[in-house]
């Protein structure tokens, strides 16, 4: 089960239409297999210690964490927006 933070939803609304479409595809893939190679799922450190990131496009990422089998998506944006 996935939950989306208010900030994640706000980030989504600002994405270009093509990226929104790709995000939708990636989230469907995530539901089938969170560690599918196309997602490039990896652990994060620093400010996002305990979270993980998946690849949406070459430059866009979605950040989430898992708790008791529930995935909480926090942010989505470009690499510089999220980590800069």
N, C-alpha and C positions, 0 to 999 in steps of 0.2 A: 504494500500500500504506500502511496506517495502523498505527501502533504507539501503545499507550497506556501512559503511565507508571503506576507504582504509585499515585502521588498522584492521578492522574486517575481511576483505578478506585475509589479510596477516596472521592473526591468524588462519583462517580456513585452509589455505594451509599447516600449520604446524601440524595440528591435525592428530592423527592416523586415518586410513581409517574407522575403526568401529565408531569412534566418529564423523567423518564427516557424515557418514550415519545417525547416531542418530540425529545429528543437523538438517539435512535435514528433517527428520521425525517430529522433534519438531517444526520447522518453518512452516511446513504444518499444524500442529495442531494449532499453534499460529494464522495462517491466518483464521482458522475456528472459534476459540474461544481463544482470548488472555488470558483468565482467567480460562482455563481448569485446573482442579485440578492437573493433571499430570505435569503441567508446574511449579507449586509452585511459581507463579508470585508474587513478592513482591517488595515494595519500598525500595530504598537504601538511605543511608545518607552519611555524610562525603564527601569524594572526589567525590562521585557519587550522591550527593544531586540532586533530581529532576529526577533521572533515576530509572529504575526498572530492575530486574533480573529475568530470567527464567532458570529453571533447564534443562540441556541438558542430563546429566547422573548424577550419584551420586556425582561426583566431578567437573564436567564441568558446567559452567554457561555462559549465553549470557546476555550482558548488553545493554539496549536500553532506548530511551526516545520517547515520543509521542508529536507531535506538529501538531495541526489542522488535526487530523485524520491520520497523516502519522507517521509510526514507523521508527525510525532511530537506527539501530544496530551499536554500537560503538566498542565492544570488545567481544571476546569469549576466554575462557581459564579455567584452573583449579581455584578452589577457592583461593589457595595461590598465583597464578600468578596474579589474578585480585585484590585481597584485601590485599596481603602480603607486 
